[in-house]
């Protein structure tokens, strides 16, 4: 039996995103999410997290969206004090590693300050797989003893817990059961990334990936997908905690 973690990025982005993620969990197959502790919807997400304990929630470490939690940076921000955009990191760039460590640690500590315990770490826009960021990402994952997303090579060489495979494309859930099994038959555990959400003005104005989130929410809550993943007996839905043997509580 293949274990699947179906994880929604961007919890905390906005209230509409938060509600979409919660519905994908309570009404669909979503098992896990990662929370952006620096974004406007973070406090709302923390409140929802406490009332939905079956949802695994990690930290979505952020470097390219919104404002940092700390105000002491000079290499991570633009002249307005906002994080630099993703395109800044597509060519030659400089990041002070101490600034990066301090900011990402502050994001983790803000999560912990709520009394919640994160299930894992990943990052917004996958910036953790950039060479300049990997060292600090790995250091924090080891210090906080947290599993991580399997989105760069050699993760287990650092003693970190992760899935056997990471799937970038959420529409694989629409395949029939046989094709899903065939695709992942060589793996014991798979994370499927998704971005389900409702739409609000903040999301529309600030994200280049907005309206497709409605389609993802529809897929994650469709009767056919629910039957495949929750009722067929072919697959097991877990959180990152389940990588150590704990299945999702329902």
C-alpha positions in Angstrom: 0.0 0.0 0.0 1.4 3.4 -1.0 1.2 6.2 1.6 0.2 9.6 0.3 0.6 13.0 1.9 -1.5 15.5 0.0 -0.1 18.9 1.1 -1.5 22.3 0.4 1.0 25.1 0.3 0.3 28.7 1.3 -1.9 28.3 4.5 -1.9 31.8 6.0 -1.7 33.6 2.7 -5.2 35.0 3.1 -8.6 34.1 4.6 -9.9 32.8 1.3 -6.8 30.6 0.9 -7.2 29.4 4.5 -10.9 28.4 4.0 -10.1 26.6 0.8 -7.5 24.5 2.5 -9.7 23.7 5.4 -12.5 22.6 3.1 -10.1 20.5 1.0 -9.3 18.7 4.3 -12.7 18.4 5.9 -14.6 17.7 2.7 -11.9 16.1 0.6 -8.6 14.2 0.6 -6.1 16.9 1.8 -4.1 15.7 4.7 -1.5 18.3 5.2 -0.5 22.0 4.7 2.3 24.4 5.3 1.8 27.8 6.9 3.3 31.1 5.9 3.8 32.8 9.3 4.7 36.2 7.8 1.5 36.7 5.7 -1.7 38.6 6.5 -3.8 35.5 7.0 -1.4 33.8 9.4 -3.3 34.5 12.6 -6.5 33.3 11.0 -4.7 30.1 9.9 -3.4 29.5 13.5 -7.0 29.7 14.8 -8.2 27.3 12.2 -5.3 25.0 12.9 -6.3 24.7 16.5 -9.8 23.6 15.6 -8.7 21.1 13.0 -6.2 18.9 14.8 -6.4 16.1 12.1 -4.7 18.4 9.6 -1.0 18.1 9.6 0.6 21.6 9.5 4.2 22.5 8.8 6.0 25.8 8.2 6.2 27.2 4.6 9.4 29.1 5.0 9.1 32.3 3.0 11.7 34.5 1.3 9.9 35.8 -1.8 6.4 37.0 -0.6 5.2 39.6 1.8 7.3 41.2 4.5 9.8 39.5 6.8 9.1 39.1 10.5 12.4 40.8 11.4 13.3 44.4 10.5 17.0 44.1 10.6 17.7 42.7 7.1 19.5 44.3 4.2 20.1 41.5 1.7 16.7 39.9 1.9 14.5 43.0 1.2 13.9 45.7 -1.3 13.9 49.4 -0.6 10.3 49.2 0.9 11.3 46.5 3.4 9.4 43.8 1.5 11.0 40.5 0.5 12.5 40.5 -2.9 10.5 38.7 -5.6 11.4 35.3 -7.0 12.9 36.7 -10.1 15.7 38.2 -8.0 17.0 34.7 -7.3 17.0 33.5 -10.9 20.5 34.9 -11.7 23.4 36.1 -9.6 22.5 37.3 -6.2 23.8 37.6 -2.6 22.1 36.6 0.6 23.6 37.0 4.0 23.4 33.5 5.5 22.9 34.9 9.0 20.0 37.0 7.9 18.4 34.0 6.2 18.9 31.8 9.3 17.5 34.5 11.6 14.5 35.2 9.5 13.6 31.5 8.9 14.1 30.7 12.6 11.8 33.6 13.5 9.1 32.1 11.2 9.4 28.7 12.9 9.4 30.3 16.3 6.3 32.3 15.6 4.6 29.0 14.7 5.8 27.4 17.9 4.7 30.4 20.0 1.1 29.5 19.3 1.5 26.2 21.1 1.3 24.2 17.9 4.0 21.8 16.8 4.9 21.8 13.1 4.9 18.5 11.2 7.5 19.5 8.7 9.3 22.2 6.7 9.2 23.3 3.1 9.5 26.7 1.4 7.5 29.1 -0.7 8.5 28.9 -4.4 10.9 26.1 -3.5 13.7 28.5 -2.6 15.1 26.0 -0.2 16.5 24.0 -3.1 18.7 26.9 -4.3 22.3 26.1 -3.3 22.7 29.4 -1.4 19.6 28.5 0.8 20.1 24.8 1.3 22.6 25.0 4.1 20.4 27.0 6.4 17.3 25.0 5.5 19.0 21.8 6.4 20.5 23.3 9.6 17.1 24.4 10.8 15.4 21.1 9.9 18.0 19.3 11.9 17.9 21.7 14.8 14.1 21.5 15.1 14.1 17.8 14.2 11.5 18.2 11.5 10.8 16.2 8.3 11.1 18.0 5.1 9.8 18.1 1.5 11.8 15.9 -0.9 12.5 18.6 -3.4 16.3 18.5 -3.8 18.9 15.7 -4.1 20.7 14.2 -1.1 18.2 15.1 1.6 18.5 11.8 3.4 22.3 12.1 3.3 21.8 14.8 5.9 19.8 12.5 8.2 16.5 14.2 7.4 13.1 12.4 7.2 11.2 12.8 3.9 9.0 11.0 1.5 10.3 8.6 -1.1 9.0 10.9 -3.9 7.7 14.4 -4.4 5.0 15.1 -7.0 4.8 18.7 -8.2 1.6 18.2 -10.3 -1.7 18.0 -8.3 -3.7 16.9 -11.3 -2.4 13.3 -10.9 -5.2 12.8 -8.4 -7.6 12.7 -11.4 -5.9 9.6 -12.8 -7.7 6.3 -12.3 -6.5 4.1 -9.4 -4.6 1.7 -11.6 -2.6 4.5 -13.3 -1.8 6.1 -9.9 -0.6 2.9 -8.5 1.5 2.2 -11.6 3.1 5.7 -11.5 4.2 5.3 -7.8 4.5 1.6 -7.4 8.3 1.9 -6.6 7.7 4.2 -3.6 6.4 3.6 -0.2 5.5 7.2 0.4 4.7 10.1 -1.9 3.9 13.8 -1.2 1.5 15.5 -3.7 1.8 19.3 -3.6 -1.3 21.4 -4.3 -2.7 24.9 -3.9 -6.5 24.7 -3.2 -8.1 28.0 -2.3 -11.1 30.2 -2.7 -10.3 33.6 -4.3 -10.2 37.0 -2.6 -8.9 40.4 -3.8 -5.7 40.1 -1.9 -4.8 36.8 -3.6 -5.8 38.1 -7.0 -3.7 41.2 -6.6 -0.6 39.6 -5.1 -0.2 36.1 -6.7 0.5 35.1 -10.2 -1.1 31.7 -9.4 -4.7 32.5 -8.4 -7.7 31.2 -10.4 -6.2 27.7 -10.9 -6.5 27.2 -7.2 -10.3 26.9 -7.6 -9.8 24.0 -9.9 -7.5 22.3 -7.5 -10.0 22.7 -4.7 -12.6 21.2 -6.9 -10.4 18.2 -7.6 -9.4 17.6 -4.0 -13.1 17.5 -2.9 -14.5 15.6 -5.9 -16.4 12.4 -5.1 -14.3 10.3 -7.5 -11.0 11.5 -5.9 -12.4 10.8 -2.4 -13.4 7.3 -3.4 -10.0 6.5 -4.8 -7.9 7.8 -2.0 -10.1 7.3 1.1 -12.5 4.4 0.3 -10.9 2.1 -2.2 -8.4 0.5 0.3 -5.6 0.9 -2.2 -3.9 3.9 -0.7 -3.2 5.2 2.7 -3.6 9.0 3.5 -1.1 10.2 6.1 0.5 13.4 7.3 4.3 13.9 7.6 3.9 12.4 11.1 2.8 9.2 9.4 6.3 8.8 7.9 7.1 7.5 11.3 4.2 5.2 11.4 1.3 7.4 12.6 -1.7 7.4 10.2 -4.1 10.3 9.8 -6.7 10.3 12.5 -10.2 10.7 11.1 
